[in-house]
Amino acid sequence: MRIVSGRFKGFQLTAPKVGTRPTTDRAKEGIFSHLESYGELEGARVLDLYAGTGALGIEALSRGANALVAVESSAQAAALIAGSLKALKRNPSWLQQDTARVVRGTVERFVRSSAPTQADAPSSGFDVVFMDPPYALGDDEIRDVLASLVTRKVIRGNGVMVVERSTRSPEPVIPEGWDLRQSKQYGETAVYYIEQRLES
């Protein structure tokens, strides 16, 4: 598994032997073409939830983002992401202003503990949030995480949440004040782009 485009193109990622479901190349290319066309990645702060191999977050760094937090509950997967990030920081294309770290723990716990304070709220939210949870994760859990990202201001008001689900699952419940901007299907994968509702 490799980074497919950008300044880290060709960088090799290590995947756990079991327990993760990497995003297909077709879906990944579609996601990043979409985000790049809207200018979402340049200088962005990225949160990669249910990170697995870390591929989505690292691909975002490769394509212009400057900060990444990857959240993964599996000890093995989190250790492999940490190894990938350590190697990435030795890459000649790594910039001084770049930051990247992995957090081992559940997504729910991370979101609960990540609410910015009043002082740093304007600068501490994430611009892009990736959510690629296990297909077995319940729709109620997905709804609650999306709602918490918004109410706790983990996602910035002008940010975008990118959610991957099985095409057999219902559309995620969109948080109040936000809209489903677009959805795409890539084989068995459905991708949803969620943004704050524009004032009329």
Residue pairs with C-beta under 8 A, 6 or more apart in sequence:
1 12
1 13
1 14
1 15
1 22
1 53
1 55
2 9
2 10
2 11
2 12
2 13
3 9
3 10
3 11
3 13
3 55
3 58
3 59
3 62
4 25
4 28
4 29
4 59
5 32
5 59
5 62
5 63
6 59
6 61
6 62
6 63
6 64
7 62
7 93
8 58
8 61
8 62
8 88
8 91
8 93
9 62
11 58
11 62
11 84
11 87
11 88
11 91
13 53
13 54
13 55
13 58
13 84
14 53
14 80
14 83
14 84
15 22
15 52
15 53
15 80
16 52
16 53
16 74
16 76
16 77
16 80
19 74
19 76
19 77
20 52
20 53
20 74
20 77
21 52
21 132
21 134
21 135
22 52
22 53
22 55
23 31
23 55
23 56
23 132
23 164
23 189
24 186
24 187
24 189
26 186
26 187
27 164
27 186
27 187
27 189
27 191
28 55
28 56
28 59
30 184
30 186
30 191
31 56
31 162
31 191
32 41
32 59
32 60
32 63
34 182
34 184
34 193
35 41
35 60
35 63
35 128
35 160
35 162
36 63
36 64
38 160
40 127
40 128
40 160
41 60
41 63
41 64
41 65
41 128
42 64
42 65
43 64
43 65
43 66
44 60
44 64
44 65
44 66
44 67
44 126
44 127
44 128
45 65
45 66
45 67
45 68
45 125
45 126
45 127
45 128
46 57
46 60
46 61
46 65
46 67
46 68
46 69
46 126
46 127
46 128
46 129
46 130
47 57
47 68
47 69
47 71
47 126
47 128
47 129
47 130
47 154
47 155
48 54
48 56
48 57
48 60
48 68
48 69
48 70
48 71
48 130
49 71
49 107
49 110
49 129
49 130
49 131
49 132
49 133
49 145
50 71
50 72
50 73
50 107
50 131
50 132
50 133
50 134
50 137
51 57
51 70
51 71
51 72
51 77
51 78
51 81
51 102
51 130
52 72
52 77
52 132
53 77
53 80
53 81
53 84
54 70
54 72
54 80
54 81
54 84
54 85
54 102
56 130
56 132
57 68
57 69
57 70
57 100
57 130
58 68
58 84
58 85
58 88
58 100
60 68
60 128
60 130
61 68
61 88
61 98
61 100
65 127
65 128
66 95
66 97
66 98
66 99
67 98
67 99
67 100
68 85
68 99
68 100
68 101
69 100
69 101
69 102
69 103
69 126
70 81
70 85
70 100
70 101
70 102
70 103
71 102
71 103
71 105
71 107
71 110
72 78
72 81
72 102
72 103
72 104
73 104
73 105
73 106
73 107
75 104
78 102
78 103
78 104
81 102
82 102
85 100
85 101
85 102
88 94
88 100
89 98
89 100
103 110
107 131
107 133
107 145
108 141
108 144
108 145
108 148
111 145
111 148
111 149
111 152
111 154
112 148
112 152
114 152
114 154
115 152
115 153
115 154
116 124
116 125
116 153
116 154
121 153
125 153
125 154
125 155
125 156
125 157
125 159
126 154
126 155
126 156
126 159
127 156
127 158
127 159
127 160
128 159
128 160
128 161
128 162
129 149
129 154
129 155
129 159
129 160
129 161
129 162
130 162
130 164
131 142
131 145
131 146
131 161
131 162
131 163
131 164
132 163
132 164
133 141
133 142
133 164
133 165
135 165
135 166
135 169
139 169
139 170
139 172
139 173
142 163
142 165
142 172
142 173
143 172
143 173
146 161
146 163
146 172
146 173
146 174
146 175
146 194
147 173
147 175
147 176
148 154
149 155
149 161
149 175
150 175
150 176
150 177
150 178
151 175
155 161
157 196
158 196
159 195
159 196
160 181
160 193
160 194
160 195
161 178
161 193
161 194
161 195
162 191
162 192
162 193
162 194
163 172
163 191
163 192
163 194
164 189
164 190
164 191
164 192
165 172
165 189
165 190
165 192
166 188
166 189
166 190
167 185
167 187
167 188
167 189
167 190
168 188
169 190
171 180
171 183
171 190
171 192
172 192
172 194
174 180
174 194
175 194
177 196
177 197
178 194
178 195
178 196
178 197
179 194
179 195
179 196
179 197
180 192
180 193
180 194
181 193
181 194
181 195
182 192
182 193
183 190
183 191
183 192
183 193
184 190
184 191
185 191
